Amino acid sequence: MNRKIVHVFFLLLVCYFSFFVHNRVIYADIMESRNLVTAREIVMEGNWLIPTMNGELRLEKPPLPTWVAACIELISPDNLPLQRAAAGIMATLLVFFLYGFAAYQTRRDVFGLISALVLCTSFNIILMGRTATWDIYCHSFMVGAIYFLFRAGQKTGKCWKEFIGAGIFMGLSFLGKGPVSFYALLLPFLIAWLWIYRPSFRGKKVPLLVMVGICVLISIWWPVLLYLTHKDILLAVWNKESTAWLERSVRPWYYYWKFFTETGVWAFILLVALCWTYWKQKVSLKKEYLFAVCWVFMVLICLSLLPEKKTRYLLPILIPSALVIAHFFMYYWEKVKNGGLQRADRLIWRINTLLIALIVCFLPVGVYFFFYATEKVTLGLFVSFAILLEVIAALLFYTSLKNKILGFLLGIFGLFAAVETVILPVVAGLFNNPDLKSIHAVRKIERLKHIPFYYDCKEELRIEIVYEAGCKILPYCFEKGQKVPVFPFVLVSENEPEKVFSQQQLEYLNLEVIGLYDDNKRPANTSWHSPKFVHYVTLVTEK
């Protein structure tokens, strides 16, 4: 069988475990809720071009991921696993784009395989590939654009297909999350590429301009439409978003110093592999290694220059980091294949790999205290999983001591497959609120269907509540003497319903409390439990 076909099937298997297995077990967070509420209202209202979120215009984010979510909502309403599967497909696409880029850059398919394997077993990539959010879309499309652009720059001739492909994927990236990936991924790539490779675009100016034109056309039509139809609101949104980058979640410039931890299991290997002064004369792919290191640090510098900083913004740095880690493994694979390792190299290899094997060896201890001792798993499941972990640890120890490079990587895949198959559902249960009584239940109450929902404008309504309720919950100011909405209606309130209305209003209202709902995902005795997720649902009718 063709080697590339084997690589494709293996990566598809890894991506299946990384992004799709048990993707329903974690509750929808605030970012997912915003996206899915907007998608639901696109379907309900039929307005695909000017989306709304809980009745208000949602212009902060470009619409492509929301359109995908809306299409899924049309096919299978309220299907969170399927919504997350779309993000998983985008993450899988990202993995294969990196595989193609790395294999083409080095002319070595095995290097592409290692890079892709490292990427789809990195912590933040797995997290984003399992949640229905925007980030994975823009960065996945941008890696596709980078792949085609790199091919165009390295090949001779006009390279029309490559430039057109790059332009299309750049435009799709912009429709995914605006200029985010252009700044956080493309700009650092261009700096590293132009500095290290110095590609020539002689004779390619026309295709290059066509690429830019395609990108602009795909990117700008939606903002232009909004400017023509909702100019004032759009300008207000732009002002709010630009101000947020400067004033919201402001962190010091060194906030991202722990960027390597976002790779998860590869954290220490990444730190070692980034020691350019040590590896620059050792690796056979010197230019490619220098390019990868430069790309990593350019991403880090660009992200650090922005005042607003969040750990999820580090997603793009994992892409060149996977290349750097792949150079580490590639060096050892070639050394072992061609005659063995020097003493210093053997020491570095074993310290890094044996540390991972040792952590895996002691994982059953954590499983015991966090899951078995708290009665989250049965004795049989605990014993079975502990034995499986010890088998994987033994494989990692063996491949580390015997310098079996690809065997060690296979052991890491086995570890992730085991954890995501067995432990992930239990992890979700560990943080669940045993007293959870979600407002989702109101969807099944027939007499509340087709009745408008309102909340007191003096209160803050979380978008997660709107998502769980399955309908718009509009604000209304129930002030003294002011007329209430048309009857009947449903009131969603943090306060007891009698305290929302004035005495004058209560004289002509009937209040029927349907229930008190607690949508906190964490138990009441923890610091994460918030009253903003506890609401009375009341049917209000006229006497």
C-alpha positions as CSV (number, residue, x, y, z in Angstrom):
1,M,0.0,0.0,0.0
2,N,1.2,3.5,-0.8
3,R,2.9,5.1,2.2
4,K,0.9,8.3,2.0
5,I,-2.4,6.4,2.1
6,V,-1.2,4.7,5.3
7,H,-0.4,8.1,6.7
8,V,-3.8,9.4,5.8
9,F,-5.6,6.5,7.4
10,F,-3.5,6.7,10.6
11,L,-4.0,10.5,10.9
12,L,-7.8,10.1,10.4
13,L,-7.7,7.5,13.2
14,V,-5.8,9.9,15.5
15,C,-8.1,12.8,14.7
16,Y,-11.1,10.6,15.4
17,F,-10.0,10.0,19.0
18,S,-8.7,13.6,19.4
19,F,-11.8,15.5,18.2
20,F,-14.8,13.3,17.9
21,V,-14.9,10.6,20.6
22,H,-17.3,11.6,23.5
23,N,-17.5,15.2,22.2
24,R,-20.9,15.6,23.9
25,V,-19.8,15.2,27.5
26,I,-18.8,18.8,28.2
27,Y,-21.5,21.4,28.6
28,A,-21.7,24.2,26.1
29,D,-19.7,27.2,27.3
30,I,-20.3,30.9,26.7
31,M,-18.5,31.1,23.4
32,E,-20.4,28.1,22.0
33,S,-23.7,29.4,23.4
34,R,-23.2,32.7,21.5
35,N,-22.5,30.9,18.2
36,L,-25.3,28.4,18.6
37,V,-27.9,31.0,19.7
38,T,-27.0,33.1,16.6
39,A,-27.3,30.0,14.4
40,R,-30.6,29.1,15.8
41,E,-32.0,32.6,15.2
42,I,-30.7,32.5,11.6
43,V,-32.9,29.4,11.1
44,M,-35.9,30.8,13.0
45,E,-35.8,34.2,11.3
46,G,-34.4,33.2,7.9
47,N,-32.0,36.2,7.9
48,W,-28.6,34.7,6.9
49,L,-26.9,38.0,6.0
50,I,-27.7,40.0,9.1
51,P,-27.6,37.6,12.1
52,T,-29.0,38.3,15.5
53,M,-28.2,37.0,19.0
54,N,-31.2,37.0,21.4
55,G,-32.9,39.5,19.2
56,E,-30.0,41.9,18.9
57,L,-27.7,42.3,15.9
58,R,-24.7,40.1,16.1
59,L,-22.0,41.9,14.0
60,E,-18.9,41.3,16.2
61,K,-17.8,38.2,14.4
62,P,-17.8,37.3,10.7
63,P,-20.5,34.8,9.8
64,L,-18.9,31.8,8.2
65,P,-18.8,29.5,11.3
66,T,-22.3,30.6,12.3
67,W,-23.5,29.8,8.8
68,V,-22.0,26.3,9.2
69,A,-23.8,26.0,12.6
70,A,-27.1,27.2,11.1
71,C,-26.9,24.6,8.3
72,I,-26.4,21.9,10.9
73,E,-29.3,23.4,12.9
74,L,-31.5,23.1,9.8
75,I,-30.5,19.4,9.3
76,S,-30.5,18.4,13.0
77,P,-31.9,21.0,15.5
78,D,-30.3,21.4,18.9
79,N,-27.6,18.7,18.1
80,L,-24.5,19.8,20.1
81,P,-22.4,16.8,19.2
82,L,-22.9,17.4,15.5
83,Q,-22.1,21.1,16.0
84,R,-18.9,20.2,17.7
85,A,-18.2,17.6,15.0
86,A,-18.0,20.5,12.5
87,A,-15.2,22.0,14.6
88,G,-13.6,18.6,14.6
89,I,-13.7,18.4,10.9
90,M,-12.0,21.8,10.7
91,A,-9.4,20.7,13.2
92,T,-8.8,17.5,11.0
93,L,-8.5,19.8,8.0
94,L,-5.9,21.8,9.9
95,V,-3.9,18.6,10.7
96,F,-3.9,17.6,7.0
97,F,-2.9,21.0,5.8
98,L,0.1,20.9,8.2
99,Y,0.9,17.4,7.0
100,G,1.0,18.6,3.4
101,F,3.0,21.7,4.2
102,A,5.6,19.8,6.3
103,A,6.0,17.0,3.8
104,Y,6.3,19.4,0.9
105,Q,8.8,21.7,2.7
106,T,11.1,18.9,3.7
107,R,10.3,16.4,0.9
108,R,9.9,13.8,3.6
109,D,6.5,12.3,4.2
110,V,7.5,10.9,7.6
111,F,8.3,14.5,8.8
112,G,4.8,15.5,7.7
113,L,3.4,12.6,9.6
114,I,5.2,13.4,12.8
115,S,4.3,17.1,12.6
116,A,0.6,16.3,12.1
117,L,0.6,13.7,14.9
118,V,2.2,16.2,17.3
119,L,-0.4,18.8,16.3
120,C,-3.5,16.7,16.8
121,T,-2.3,15.5,20.2
122,S,-1.6,19.0,21.5
123,F,-3.8,20.2,24.3
124,N,-5.2,23.4,22.9
125,I,-5.8,22.0,19.5
126,I,-7.8,19.1,21.0
127,L,-9.8,21.6,23.1
128,M,-10.6,23.9,20.1
129,G,-11.4,20.9,17.9
130,R,-14.1,19.8,20.4
131,T,-15.9,23.1,20.8
132,A,-18.2,24.9,18.4
133,T,-16.3,28.1,18.3
134,W,-14.7,30.4,15.7
135,D,-11.0,30.1,16.3
136,I,-10.4,26.7,14.7
137,Y,-12.0,27.9,11.5
138,C,-9.9,30.9,10.8
139,H,-6.6,29.2,11.7
140,S,-7.4,26.0,9.7
141,F,-8.2,28.0,6.6
142,M,-5.0,30.1,7.1
143,V,-2.8,27.1,7.3
144,G,-4.3,26.0,4.0
145,A,-3.5,29.4,2.5
146,I,0.0,29.2,3.8
147,Y,0.4,25.7,2.3
148,F,-0.6,26.9,-1.2
149,L,1.4,30.2,-0.9
150,F,4.5,28.3,0.2
151,R,4.2,26.0,-2.8
152,A,3.7,29.0,-5.1
153,G,6.8,30.7,-3.8
154,Q,9.0,27.6,-4.0
155,K,7.9,26.4,-7.5
156,T,8.8,27.9,-10.9
157,G,6.2,29.2,-13.3
158,K,3.1,31.2,-12.7
159,C,1.6,28.8,-10.2
160,W,-2.0,30.0,-10.8
161,K,-3.6,27.1,-8.9
162,E,-1.5,27.7,-5.8
163,F,-2.1,31.5,-5.8
164,I,-5.8,31.1,-6.4
165,G,-6.0,28.4,-3.6
166,A,-4.1,30.7,-1.2
167,G,-6.5,33.6,-2.0
168,I,-9.6,31.6,-1.4
169,F,-8.4,30.2,1.9
170,M,-7.2,33.6,3.1
171,G,-10.7,35.0,2.3
172,L,-12.4,32.1,4.1
173,S,-10.1,32.7,7.1
174,F,-11.2,36.4,7.2
175,L,-14.9,35.2,7.1
176,G,-14.1,32.9,10.0
177,K,-12.8,35.5,12.5
178,G,-11.7,38.7,10.6
179,P,-8.0,39.6,10.6
180,V,-7.1,37.5,13.7
181,S,-5.3,34.8,11.8
182,F,-3.7,37.3,9.3
183,Y,-2.0,38.9,12.3
184,A,-1.3,35.9,14.6
185,L,-0.3,33.3,11.9
186,L,0.2,34.7,8.4
187,L,2.3,37.7,9.4
188,P,4.7,35.7,11.5
189,F,4.9,33.1,8.7
190,L,5.8,35.7,6.1
191,I,8.5,37.3,8.3
192,A,10.1,33.9,8.9
193,W,9.7,32.7,5.3
194,L,11.0,35.9,3.6
195,W,13.9,36.0,6.1
196,I,15.0,32.4,5.9
197,Y,14.0,31.3,2.4
198,R,14.1,34.6,0.5
199,P,11.6,33.4,-2.1
200,S,11.5,35.0,-5.5
201,F,8.2,36.2,-7.0
202,R,9.8,37.2,-10.3
203,G,7.3,36.5,-13.1
204,K,4.5,35.8,-10.5
205,K,3.3,39.4,-9.9
206,V,0.0,39.0,-11.8
207,P,-1.0,35.7,-10.0
208,L,0.1,37.3,-6.7
209,L,-2.2,40.3,-7.3
210,V,-5.0,37.9,-8.3
211,M,-4.5,36.1,-5.0
212,V,-4.8,39.4,-3.1
213,G,-7.9,40.3,-5.1
214,I,-9.6,37.0,-4.4
215,C,-8.8,37.4,-0.7
216,V,-10.2,40.9,-0.6
217,L,-13.4,40.0,-2.5
218,I,-14.2,37.1,-0.3
219,S,-13.3,39.0,2.9
220,I,-14.9,42.4,2.3
221,W,-18.3,41.8,0.8
222,W,-20.0,41.1,4.1
223,P,-18.5,44.2,6.0
224,V,-19.5,46.3,2.9
225,L,-23.1,44.9,3.1
226,L,-23.3,45.8,6.8
227,Y,-21.8,49.3,6.2
228,L,-24.5,49.9,3.6
229,T,-27.4,48.6,5.7
230,H,-26.4,49.2,9.3
231,K,-23.6,51.8,9.2
232,D,-24.0,53.3,12.6
233,I,-24.3,50.0,14.4
234,L,-21.3,48.6,12.5
235,L,-19.1,51.5,13.3
236,A,-20.1,51.2,17.0
237,V,-19.2,47.5,16.9
238,W,-15.8,48.2,15.3
239,N,-15.1,50.9,17.9
240,K,-16.1,48.5,20.7
241,E,-14.0,45.6,19.4
242,S,-10.9,47.8,18.7
243,T,-11.2,49.3,22.2
244,A,-11.5,45.8,23.7
245,W,-8.1,44.8,22.2
246,L,-6.5,47.7,24.0
247,E,-8.5,47.8,27.3
248,R,-10.0,44.3,28.0
249,S,-8.1,41.5,29.5
250,V,-4.9,43.6,29.5
251,R,-1.9,41.5,30.6
252,P,1.9,42.3,30.8
253,W,4.0,41.6,27.7
254,Y,5.5,38.5,29.4
255,Y,2.1,36.9,30.0
256,Y,2.6,34.3,27.4
257,W,5.9,33.0,28.9
258,K,4.2,29.7,29.6
259,F,3.2,29.2,25.9
260,F,4.9,25.8,25.7
261,T,2.4,24.4,28.3
262,E,-0.4,24.7,25.6
263,T,1.1,21.7,23.8
264,G,0.3,19.5,26.8
265,V,2.3,16.3,26.8
266,W,4.9,17.9,24.4
267,A,5.7,20.9,26.7
268,F,9.2,19.9,27.8
269,I,10.2,18.5,24.5
270,L,9.2,21.8,22.8
271,L,11.4,23.8,25.2
272,V,14.4,21.5,24.5
273,A,13.7,21.6,20.7
274,L,13.7,25.4,20.7
275,C,17.3,25.5,21.9
276,W,18.5,26.7,18.5
277,T,22.2,27.1,19.4
278,Y,22.4,23.4,20.3
279,W,20.4,21.9,17.4
280,K,21.4,24.2,14.5
281,Q,24.5,22.2,13.6
282,K,23.0,18.8,14.4
283,V,19.8,18.6,12.5
284,S,20.0,17.7,8.8
285,L,17.2,20.0,7.8
286,K,18.9,23.2,9.0
287,K,17.0,25.8,7.0
288,E,13.7,24.1,7.7
289,Y,14.4,23.9,11.4
290,L,15.5,27.6,11.6
291,F,12.4,28.6,9.8
292,A,10.2,26.7,12.3
293,V,11.9,28.2,15.3
294,C,11.7,31.7,13.8
295,W,8.0,31.2,13.0
296,V,7.3,30.2,16.7
297,F,9.0,33.3,18.1
298,M,7.4,35.6,15.6
299,V,4.0,34.3,16.6
300,L,5.0,34.8,20.3
301,I,6.2,38.3,19.7
302,C,3.1,39.4,17.7
303,L,0.7,38.0,20.3
304,S,2.7,39.6,23.1
305,L,2.6,43.0,21.5
306,L,-1.2,43.1,21.9
307,P,-2.5,44.4,25.3
308,E,-5.4,41.9,25.4
309,K,-4.1,38.4,26.1
310,K,-5.9,35.1,26.7
311,T,-4.5,31.6,26.7
312,R,-6.8,30.5,24.0
313,Y,-5.2,33.1,21.7
314,L,-2.1,30.9,21.8
315,L,-3.7,28.4,19.4
316,P,-1.7,29.6,16.3
317,I,1.7,29.1,18.1
318,L,1.0,25.4,18.3
319,I,1.2,25.0,14.5
320,P,4.9,26.0,14.1
321,S,5.6,24.4,17.5
322,A,4.5,21.1,16.0
323,L,7.1,21.6,13.3
324,V,9.8,22.3,15.8
325,I,9.0,19.2,17.9
326,A,8.9,17.1,14.7
327,H,12.5,18.2,14.0
328,F,13.5,16.9,17.4
329,F,12.0,13.5,16.6
330,M,13.2,13.5,13.0
331,Y,16.8,14.1,14.2
332,Y,16.7,11.1,16.5
333,W,14.9,8.9,13.9
334,E,17.7,9.7,11.4
335,K,20.5,9.2,13.9
336,V,19.2,5.8,15.0
337,K,18.6,4.8,11.4
338,N,22.1,5.8,10.3
339,G,24.2,4.4,13.1
340,G,23.3,5.4,16.6
341,L,23.3,8.3,19.0
342,Q,26.1,10.2,20.8
343,R,26.1,10.1,24.6
344,A,24.8,13.7,25.0
345,D,22.0,13.1,22.5
346,R,21.0,9.8,24.2
347,L,20.8,11.6,27.5
348,I,18.6,14.3,26.2
349,W,16.3,11.8,24.5
350,R,15.9,9.6,27.6
351,I,15.4,12.5,30.0
352,N,12.5,13.9,27.9
353,T,10.9,10.6,27.0
354,L,11.4,8.8,30.3
355,L,9.8,11.8,32.1
356,I,6.6,11.3,30.0
357,A,6.7,7.6,30.6
358,L,7.1,8.1,34.3
359,I,4.1,10.5,34.4
360,V,2.0,7.9,32.6
361,C,3.2,5.3,35.0
362,F,1.8,7.3,38.0
363,L,-1.4,8.3,36.3
364,P,-3.4,5.5,37.9
365,V,-2.7,7.1,41.3
366,G,-4.4,10.3,40.2
367,V,-7.3,8.2,38.7
368,Y,-7.7,6.5,42.1
369,F,-7.9,9.7,44.1
370,F,-10.0,11.8,41.7
371,F,-12.3,9.1,40.3
372,Y,-12.4,5.8,42.2
373,A,-12.1,7.3,45.7
374,T,-14.9,9.8,44.8
375,E,-17.0,6.9,43.4
376,K,-17.0,8.3,39.9
377,V,-15.9,5.0,38.4
378,T,-16.4,1.4,39.4
379,L,-13.7,-0.9,40.7
380,G,-13.7,-2.9,37.5
381,L,-13.3,0.2,35.3
382,F,-10.5,1.6,37.6
383,V,-8.5,-1.7,37.5
384,S,-9.0,-2.1,33.8
385,F,-7.9,1.4,33.0
386,A,-5.0,1.3,35.4
387,I,-3.7,-1.9,33.7
388,L,-4.1,-0.2,30.3
389,L,-2.1,2.8,31.5
390,E,0.7,0.6,32.9
391,V,0.8,-1.3,29.6
392,I,1.2,2.1,27.7
393,A,3.8,3.2,30.3
394,A,5.7,0.0,29.7
395,L,5.6,0.6,26.0
396,L,6.9,4.2,26.4
397,F,9.7,3.0,28.7
398,Y,10.7,0.3,26.3
399,T,10.7,2.5,23.2
400,S,12.6,5.3,25.1
401,L,15.3,2.9,26.3
402,K,15.6,1.2,23.0
403,N,15.5,4.4,21.0
404,K,12.4,3.4,19.1
405,I,11.3,6.8,17.9
406,L,8.2,6.0,15.9
407,G,7.2,3.4,18.5
408,F,7.3,6.1,21.2
409,L,5.0,8.3,19.1
410,L,2.7,5.3,18.7
411,G,2.6,4.9,22.5
412,I,1.6,8.6,22.9
413,F,-1.3,8.0,20.5
414,G,-2.3,5.0,22.5
415,L,-2.3,7.2,25.7
416,F,-4.6,9.8,24.1
417,A,-6.9,7.2,22.7
418,A,-7.2,5.5,26.1
419,V,-7.8,8.7,28.0
420,E,-10.3,10.2,25.5
421,T,-12.2,6.9,25.3
422,V,-12.4,6.0,29.0
423,I,-11.6,9.0,31.2
424,L,-13.2,11.9,29.3
425,P,-16.8,11.0,30.2
426,V,-15.8,10.6,33.8
427,V,-13.9,14.0,33.8
428,A,-17.2,15.6,32.8
429,G,-19.0,13.9,35.6
430,L,-16.4,15.0,38.1
431,F,-17.4,18.7,37.7
432,N,-21.1,18.2,37.2
433,N,-23.6,19.8,39.5
434,P,-25.6,17.0,41.1
435,D,-28.5,19.4,41.7
436,L,-28.5,20.6,38.1
437,K,-32.1,21.5,37.0
438,S,-31.6,23.2,33.7
439,I,-34.0,25.7,32.2
440,H,-33.7,23.4,29.2
441,A,-36.7,21.6,30.7
442,V,-39.1,24.4,29.7
443,R,-38.8,23.4,26.1
444,K,-40.9,20.3,26.9
445,I,-43.7,22.3,28.5
446,E,-46.4,22.5,25.7
447,R,-48.3,25.5,27.1
448,L,-45.1,27.6,27.2
449,K,-44.5,27.1,23.5
450,H,-45.1,30.1,21.2
451,I,-45.3,32.4,24.3
452,P,-42.8,35.3,24.4
453,F,-40.1,35.1,27.1
454,Y,-38.8,38.2,28.9
455,Y,-36.3,39.1,31.7
456,D,-36.0,42.1,33.9
457,C,-33.7,44.7,32.3
458,K,-32.3,45.4,35.7
459,E,-30.8,41.9,35.7
460,E,-28.0,40.4,33.6
461,L,-29.0,37.4,31.6
462,R,-26.3,35.0,30.5
463,I,-26.4,33.8,27.0
464,E,-26.0,30.2,28.2
465,I,-29.5,30.6,29.7
466,V,-30.9,31.7,26.3
467,Y,-29.2,28.7,24.6
468,E,-30.6,26.2,27.1
469,A,-34.1,27.8,27.0
470,G,-34.2,27.3,23.2
471,C,-35.9,30.7,22.5
472,K,-35.3,34.4,22.7
473,I,-35.5,36.0,26.1
474,L,-35.9,39.7,25.5
475,P,-35.3,42.4,28.1
476,Y,-38.1,44.5,29.5
477,C,-38.1,47.2,32.1
478,F,-40.9,46.3,34.6
479,E,-40.9,49.7,36.2
480,K,-43.7,51.1,38.4
481,G,-46.7,52.1,36.4
482,Q,-45.3,50.8,33.1
483,K,-47.5,48.5,31.1
484,V,-46.3,44.9,31.0
485,P,-46.0,43.0,27.7
486,V,-48.9,41.4,25.9
487,F,-50.4,38.5,27.8
488,P,-49.6,35.8,28.4
489,F,-45.8,35.9,28.7
490,V,-43.0,34.0,30.6
491,L,-40.8,35.9,33.0
492,V,-37.2,34.6,33.6
493,S,-35.8,36.3,36.7
494,E,-33.1,35.9,39.3
495,N,-35.4,37.5,41.9
496,E,-38.7,36.0,43.1
497,P,-41.3,37.1,40.6
498,E,-43.3,39.1,43.2
499,K,-40.2,41.4,43.6
500,V,-40.0,42.2,39.9
501,F,-43.3,43.9,39.7
502,S,-44.7,46.9,41.6
503,Q,-47.7,46.5,43.9
504,Q,-49.8,48.3,41.3
505,Q,-48.9,45.8,38.6
506,L,-49.5,42.8,40.9
507,E,-53.1,43.8,41.4
508,Y,-53.9,42.7,37.8
509,L,-51.4,39.9,37.3
510,N,-51.5,36.2,37.9
511,L,-48.1,34.7,38.6
512,E,-47.7,31.0,38.2
513,V,-44.2,29.9,39.1
514,I,-43.3,27.0,36.8
515,G,-40.1,26.2,38.6
516,L,-36.7,27.4,40.0
517,Y,-34.0,26.3,37.6
518,D,-30.3,26.0,38.4
519,D,-28.0,25.9,35.3
520,N,-24.7,26.0,37.2
521,K,-22.5,23.3,35.9
522,R,-20.5,23.1,39.2
523,P,-21.9,22.1,42.6
524,A,-23.4,24.7,45.0
525,N,-20.5,24.4,47.5
526,T,-17.8,25.6,45.0
527,S,-16.6,29.0,44.1
528,W,-17.7,28.5,40.5
529,H,-21.4,28.4,41.6
530,S,-23.1,31.7,40.6
531,P,-26.5,33.1,41.3
532,K,-26.6,34.4,37.7
533,F,-27.4,30.8,36.6
534,V,-30.3,30.4,39.0
535,H,-33.7,31.6,37.7
536,Y,-37.4,31.5,38.4
537,V,-39.5,30.8,35.4
538,T,-43.0,32.2,35.8
539,L,-46.0,32.2,33.6
540,V,-47.6,35.7,33.8
541,T,-51.3,36.1,32.8
542,E,-53.9,38.9,33.3
543,K,-56.5,38.5,36.0
